[in-house]
Amino acid sequence: MLLPALPQPYRVWHSATGEVSGDWPHAVVQDAFVAHLNFQGEAELEWSSGSRLLLRSETLWWLRVSHGGLRKAVRRPGVQRHECLTLVFPETWLASLLRNMQGEVPPHFQPLLLPPHASFATHQRRLTEEDRGWARGFMAPHMCEQARQMLDSARLAEFLVREVFSQAPVFQETPLSRTERVARERVEKAKTFLLSRLDEPPALEELARAVGCSAYHLSRVFTQVEGMPLYLWARKARIARAAELIASGRCNVSEAALEVGYKSFSHFSRAFLEEKGVQPSRWVRHLSGAGDCVPANAQ
C-alpha cells in the first residue's frame, strides 16, 4: 500500500513595481513555517493581538502564524519596488524532517519549529550577497514541471537545515545615535530616489539637494553606511535592474541598457561585465540554456 505523499516545500515570488502600497495577499501561510527574503521595499504585518512587525529591506524573517492569528498584511507606501521571495514549509513535512532532530534545534528556533507553537513568532537576520545568489539560482535551467518542483524542494530543504543548524548569531538592531539615524535616513532616501530614476540617474549635487545635505556629506555618509561609494552602488542597482529585465524577457539587451540610462552600449557592456563577470550577450545565452556562462576573467 502506497502512503500519500507529504506536501512539499514551495516558494512564491512577491513583486510590485512603482509606488507600491496596499494589501499584500498571501504574505503569510497559516499553520506553516515561512521565510521571507525581503530584498527591496517594506511591508507591515499586524496580528490579532495588536502586535506589528515591520519587514525592512535587506532582511530575512522566519515566521510562524497560527490560524486566525494574522489580522492584515500590507506593503508600505514608497517609490521603491517591493521584491520578496517567500519560502513555505508545510507542517507535516516539517514534522517528518525534525522527527529525530528535535533535541538539536537551537533555542531561538524552538518556538518556531517545535510544538506547542506560539501564535506569533519570528527570527531575523540581515540578507547577504550569498542569499541573493541563492535566490537567483531559481531562474536557471529549463526543465519539466515535476523535475523543477523536485529541485526546488531539495534546495529549500537544504536552505532550511543550513539556517537552523548553523548556529549563526541572531541579528539584533542596536540603538542608534541621532547623527547615525539621520545619516541612515538620508542614505535610504538617496537610494529610493536613485531607484526611481535609474533611466536618468541624477547628478550627485541634485541627489544631495533632494535629501537635504551637501554633496560631500552625502558621499561620505553613503560610503560609511553602505560600505561602498555611491557611484558603485548606483551602477550595481542599474545593472541588477537590467539583468532582471533581460531575464524576464521584457527587454532585449539594447532595450535593457536604455531602460537603466545607458546611452552607450559599450559603456553598458563594460559595466555589466564588471558587475556580473560576463558580457550581456553571454548572460542571455546562459538564461536560454544555449551554453555555459563562464566569467570572462576565468578564461
C-alpha positions in Angstrom: 0.0 0.0 0.0 1.4 3.4 -1.0 1.4 6.1 1.6 0.1 9.5 0.4 3.0 11.9 -0.4 3.7 14.7 2.1 3.1 18.2 0.9 6.5 19.6 -0.2 8.1 23.0 0.5 7.5 25.6 -2.2 8.4 29.2 -3.0 6.5 32.3 -4.1 8.0 35.5 -5.6 6.2 38.6 -4.5 6.9 41.6 -6.7 5.3 45.0 -7.1 6.7 47.9 -9.1 6.2 51.7 -9.0 4.6 53.3 -5.9 3.6 50.2 -4.0 1.1 50.3 -1.2 -2.0 48.4 -0.1 -2.8 44.8 0.7 -0.1 42.1 0.4 -2.0 38.9 -0.3 -0.5 35.5 0.7 2.2 37.2 2.8 1.9 34.5 5.4 0.6 30.9 5.1 -1.3 29.9 8.2 0.0 26.9 10.3 3.2 26.7 8.3 6.8 27.7 8.8 7.6 30.6 6.5 10.7 32.6 5.5 10.6 36.0 3.8 13.7 37.1 2.0 12.7 40.7 1.7 15.2 42.2 -0.8 13.5 45.6 -1.5 10.7 47.7 -0.2 9.0 47.4 3.2 5.9 45.6 4.4 4.0 45.5 7.7 2.2 42.6 9.3 -0.4 43.0 12.1 -1.5 40.2 14.4 -4.9 39.9 16.1 -3.2 40.6 19.4 -2.3 44.1 18.1 1.4 43.3 17.6 3.0 44.7 14.5 6.1 43.7 12.5 7.9 45.8 10.0 9.8 43.9 7.3 12.6 46.1 6.2 14.6 45.9 3.1 17.6 43.5 3.0 16.3 41.3 5.9 15.4 37.7 6.2 12.5 36.8 8.5 11.3 33.4 9.7 7.7 33.5 10.8 5.0 31.2 12.2 1.4 32.3 12.4 -1.4 30.1 13.9 -4.8 30.0 12.2 -6.6 33.3 12.5 -3.6 35.0 14.1 -2.8 37.5 11.3 -5.1 40.5 11.0 -3.6 42.1 7.9 -0.5 42.4 5.8 0.3 45.5 3.7 3.1 46.9 1.6 4.2 50.2 2.9 3.9 53.2 0.6 7.1 54.2 -1.3 8.6 54.6 -4.7 10.9 51.6 -4.2 9.7 48.4 -5.8 8.8 45.5 -3.5 10.7 42.3 -4.1 10.4 39.4 -1.7 11.0 35.6 -2.0 8.7 33.6 0.3 9.6 30.1 1.3 6.8 27.9 2.7 7.5 24.7 4.7 4.2 22.7 5.3 3.7 21.5 8.9 3.5 17.7 8.1 6.7 17.9 6.0 8.5 19.8 8.8 7.4 17.3 11.5 8.7 14.5 9.4 12.1 16.2 8.8 12.6 17.0 12.5 11.3 13.7 14.0 14.7 12.6 15.2 16.3 16.1 15.4 14.2 17.9 18.0 16.9 17.9 20.6 19.3 19.6 18.2 17.1 22.6 17.4 18.7 25.9 18.7 16.7 27.7 21.5 15.9 30.7 19.3 14.2 28.5 16.7 12.3 26.2 19.1 9.1 28.4 19.3 9.0 28.4 15.5 9.7 24.7 14.9 8.7 22.6 17.9 5.1 22.2 19.4 3.3 23.8 21.0 3.8 26.6 18.5 3.4 30.2 19.5 0.7 32.1 17.7 3.3 34.7 16.7 7.0 34.0 16.5 9.8 35.5 14.5 13.6 35.2 14.0 15.6 37.6 11.7 18.9 38.4 10.3 20.3 40.6 7.5 20.4 39.3 4.0 23.8 38.7 2.3 25.2 38.5 -1.2 25.1 34.7 -0.8 21.3 34.9 -0.2 20.9 36.9 -3.4 22.9 34.4 -5.4 21.0 31.5 -3.9 17.6 33.2 -4.8 18.8 33.9 -8.4 19.6 30.3 -8.8 15.9 29.6 -9.2 15.9 31.3 -12.6 18.2 28.9 -14.2 17.7 25.5 -16.0 14.6 24.9 -18.1 13.1 21.6 -17.2 9.7 19.8 -16.9 7.4 21.0 -14.0 7.8 17.8 -12.0 11.6 18.0 -12.1 11.6 21.7 -11.3 9.4 21.0 -8.2 11.8 18.3 -7.0 14.8 20.6 -7.4 13.0 23.4 -5.6 12.0 21.2 -2.7 15.6 19.9 -2.3 17.1 23.5 -2.4 14.5 24.8 0.1 15.2 21.9 2.5 19.0 22.5 2.2 18.4 26.2 2.9 16.3 25.5 6.0 18.7 22.9 7.5 21.6 25.2 6.9 19.9 28.2 8.5 18.5 26.4 11.6 21.5 24.3 12.5 24.4 26.7 11.5 24.2 28.3 15.0 24.6 31.7 13.3 24.1 34.6 15.7 20.8 36.3 15.8 20.7 39.7 14.2 19.8 42.4 16.7 19.3 46.1 15.9 21.2 48.3 18.3 20.2 51.8 19.4 21.5 54.5 17.0 22.6 58.0 17.9 20.7 60.8 16.3 23.6 61.5 14.0 23.7 57.9 12.8 19.9 57.7 12.4 19.9 60.9 10.3 22.7 59.6 8.2 21.0 56.3 7.5 17.7 58.1 6.7 19.5 60.3 4.2 21.1 57.3 2.6 17.8 55.4 2.4 16.2 58.5 0.8 19.1 58.7 -1.7 18.8 55.0 -2.6 15.0 55.4 -3.1 15.5 58.5 -5.3 18.1 56.7 -7.3 16.0 53.6 -7.9 13.1 55.8 -9.1 15.4 57.5 -11.7 17.6 54.6 -13.0 16.7 55.6 -16.5 18.1 59.2 -15.9 20.4 58.9 -12.9 20.7 62.3 -11.1 24.0 64.0 -10.5 25.4 63.9 -7.0 24.6 67.6 -6.4 20.9 67.0 -7.3 20.7 63.9 -5.2 22.2 65.8 -2.2 19.7 68.6 -2.6 16.9 66.0 -2.7 17.9 64.5 0.7 18.8 67.8 2.3 22.6 67.9 2.7 25.8 68.8 0.8 27.2 66.6 -1.9 30.4 66.0 0.1 28.4 64.9 3.2 26.2 62.6 1.2 29.1 61.0 -0.5 30.9 60.4 2.8 28.0 59.0 4.8 26.8 56.8 2.0 30.2 55.1 1.9 30.1 54.7 5.7 26.6 53.2 5.7 26.7 51.0 2.6 30.3 50.1 2.6 30.8 51.3 -1.0 30.9 54.6 -2.8 27.6 55.9 -4.1 28.6 55.6 -7.7 29.4 51.9 -7.3 26.0 51.3 -5.6 24.2 53.1 -8.4 26.0 51.1 -11.0 25.2 47.8 -9.2 21.5 48.8 -8.9 21.3 49.8 -12.7 22.9 46.5 -13.8 20.8 44.5 -11.4 17.6 46.1 -12.9 18.9 45.5 -16.5 19.6 41.8 -15.7 16.1 41.4 -14.3 14.6 43.0 -17.4 16.6 40.6 -19.6 15.8 37.6 -17.5 12.1 38.4 -17.5 12.0 38.6 -21.3 10.5 42.1 -21.2 13.6 43.6 -22.9 16.4 42.6 -25.1 20.0 43.7 -24.2 19.9 47.0 -26.0 16.4 47.9 -24.6 17.5 47.0 -21.1 20.6 49.3 -21.4 18.3 52.2 -22.4 15.9 51.4 -19.6 18.6 51.9 -17.0 20.1 55.0 -18.5 23.0 53.8 -20.6 23.1 55.7 -23.9 26.4 54.0 -24.9 26.1 50.2 -25.4 29.9 49.8 -25.0 29.7 51.5 -21.6 26.8 49.3 -20.6 28.6 46.1 -21.7 31.7 47.1 -19.7 29.6 47.9 -16.6 27.7 44.6 -17.0 30.9 42.7 -17.3 32.3 44.3 -14.2 29.2 43.6 -12.1 28.2 40.1 -13.5 31.5 38.8 -14.7 30.1 38.1 -18.2 29.1 40.1 -21.2 25.3 40.8 -21.6 25.2 38.5 -24.7 26.7 35.6 -22.7 24.2 36.3 -19.9 21.4 35.9 -22.4 22.7 32.6 -23.7 23.0 31.3 -20.2 19.4 32.1 -19.4 18.2 30.5 -22.5 20.2 27.4 -21.8 22.2 27.8 -25.1 25.6 27.5 -23.5 27.8 27.8 -20.4 28.1 31.2 -18.7 31.8 31.4 -17.6 33.2 34.6 -16.1 35.4 36.3 -18.6 38.3 36.6 -16.2 38.3 32.8 -15.8 39.5 32.2 -19.3 
